[in-house]
Structures are given as C-alpha cells and as structure tokens.
Amino acid sequence: MIFRSQTFEWTWPWIGAAAVVYAWHAMGSPFPPSPEGLFGAAATVASVFASFLGVSKAIMLTIKNTEIYNSLKKLNYTDALFGYLRIGIICSVIFAALSIFGFFVDRDKALFDINIGQAFSAIWICFGALSFFTYLRISNIIFKILKLV
C-alpha cells in the first residue's frame, strides 16, 4: 500500500511540532526582540498553506468519480483524508491568527507568574510547526494520489 499506517500518519505532525517546541526550549527559547516582520511573513505563509490545502480539497473532489477515489473509499480512507485536510486548514488559520495577534502581545507582562511573551512564543512556534507538518502530510498524500490518476 502506498500509505503508511494511519496511526503514524495521524500522529507524526503532532509529534514533530512537540519536538520542535522542545528543541526550541532546549536552545534557550530564542525569539527576536522585535518580531513584527516575522509575524507578518508568518501570516502570509500560513495563508498560503491554508489556500493550498483548500485547493487540495477541491482536487480530491474532482477525482470523486474515479477508480482511485473509489479505492480510497473502500479502504475507509476518505474520512481520514478529509480530516487531515480539515486539521491542516484549521492549524494554518490558527497560525495566521496567532501571527496577527502577536503584534498586540505585551512580551514583558506576566499572568499568574507566567511570562506572556514566552508562553505566546511557544504556542506560536508550536502552531507554526504544526501547520507546516500538516501541510507536508497532505502534500505527500495528494502527490501520491495524483501520481496514480
């Protein structure tokens, strides 16, 4: 079969994002003192990811009456595939929203003894990695499917 196990396929973006946050934290949690340019670029990238995933969904719908789509359906893979698309789009939109919200975060304030800037940075990096990895997951799957069409 051209697809890995669905358990691995479902979990690897989440594990990858957790590993990125862990590595970032282990390196001392570096973050630019003035991240405005980074947030602007990240919002653009997140929009591109979400758009591509939306187009991927449209591609899947155009092959709906093909033998390959019917094979995916028989394998009960279509629900998982559309779930991956949904999660990828949601993660990309959240990453874009966080990138815009980042312009308004006071990096020097604390709430319940937690540095807001540090916590926000960790969440932002997590969703950045998650949107990238979910994008990669769908890209790989779509290209494998298109190769068969």
C-alpha positions in Angstrom: 0.0 0.0 0.0 1.3 3.5 -0.8 0.2 5.0 2.5 1.8 4.4 5.9 -0.2 3.3 8.8 -3.0 5.7 9.7 -1.8 5.9 13.3 1.6 7.1 12.2 0.1 9.3 9.6 -2.2 10.9 12.1 0.4 11.4 14.9 3.6 12.4 13.2 2.8 16.1 12.6 1.8 16.5 16.3 4.9 14.7 17.5 7.0 16.8 15.1 5.5 20.0 16.4 6.1 18.9 20.0 9.7 18.1 19.1 10.2 21.5 17.5 8.9 23.2 20.6 11.1 21.0 22.8 14.2 21.8 20.7 13.4 25.5 20.7 13.1 25.4 24.5 16.3 23.4 24.9 18.1 26.0 22.8 17.1 28.7 25.3 13.8 29.8 23.7 15.3 32.3 21.3 12.8 34.8 19.9 13.5 38.1 18.2 13.1 41.2 20.4 11.0 42.9 17.6 9.2 40.0 15.9 6.8 42.2 13.8 8.4 41.3 10.5 8.4 37.7 11.4 4.8 37.8 12.3 3.9 39.5 9.0 5.8 36.9 7.0 4.4 34.0 9.0 0.8 35.2 8.5 1.5 35.2 4.7 3.0 31.7 4.8 0.1 30.4 6.9 -2.4 31.9 4.3 -0.5 30.1 1.5 -0.7 26.8 3.4 -4.4 27.2 4.1 -5.0 28.1 0.4 -3.1 25.2 -0.9 -5.0 22.8 1.4 -8.3 24.3 0.2 -7.2 23.7 -3.4 -6.2 20.1 -2.3 -9.7 19.5 -1.1 -11.0 20.7 -4.5 -8.6 18.4 -6.3 -9.9 15.5 -4.2 -13.5 16.4 -5.1 -12.6 16.5 -8.8 -11.5 12.9 -8.7 -14.6 11.8 -6.8 -15.9 9.6 -9.6 -12.6 7.9 -10.4 -11.4 4.4 -9.6 -8.8 5.7 -7.3 -11.3 7.6 -5.2 -13.5 4.5 -5.0 -10.5 2.5 -3.9 -9.8 5.1 -1.1 -13.4 4.9 -0.1 -13.4 1.1 0.0 -10.3 1.3 2.3 -12.3 3.8 4.5 -9.5 6.3 3.9 -11.6 9.2 2.6 -12.8 10.3 6.0 -9.2 10.3 7.3 -8.0 12.2 4.3 -10.7 14.9 4.6 -9.9 15.0 8.3 -6.3 15.7 7.5 -7.3 18.4 5.2 -9.6 20.0 7.8 -6.9 19.8 10.6 -4.3 21.3 8.2 -6.6 24.2 7.3 -7.5 24.8 10.9 -3.9 24.8 12.1 -2.9 27.2 9.3 -5.7 29.6 10.1 -4.8 29.5 13.8 -1.2 30.1 12.9 -2.2 33.1 10.8 -4.4 34.4 13.6 -1.7 34.0 16.1 0.7 35.8 13.8 -1.6 38.8 13.7 -2.4 38.6 17.4 1.4 38.6 18.0 1.5 42.3 17.1 -0.5 43.1 20.2 1.2 40.8 22.8 3.0 42.6 25.6 6.1 40.5 25.8 7.1 41.9 29.2 3.9 41.2 31.2 3.2 38.2 33.4 -0.1 36.4 34.2 -0.2 34.0 37.1 3.7 34.1 37.2 3.8 33.0 33.6 5.6 35.3 31.2 3.0 36.1 28.5 5.6 36.7 25.8 7.4 33.4 26.4 4.1 31.4 26.6 2.9 33.1 23.4 6.2 32.4 21.6 5.9 28.7 22.5 2.3 28.5 21.3 3.2 30.4 18.1 6.2 28.1 17.3 4.0 25.0 18.0 1.3 26.1 15.6 3.9 27.2 13.0 5.4 23.7 13.1 2.0 22.1 13.2 0.7 24.0 10.2 4.0 23.2 8.3 3.8 19.5 9.2 0.1 19.1 8.4 0.8 20.8 5.1 3.6 18.3 4.3 1.3 15.4 5.3 -1.4 16.5 2.8 1.1 17.4 0.1 2.7 14.0 0.3 -0.7 12.2 0.2 -2.1 14.3 -2.7 1.0 13.9 -4.8 0.9 10.1 -4.2 -2.8 10.1 -5.3 -2.2 12.3 -8.3 0.6 10.0 -9.4 -2.0 7.2 -9.6 -4.6 9.2 -11.5 
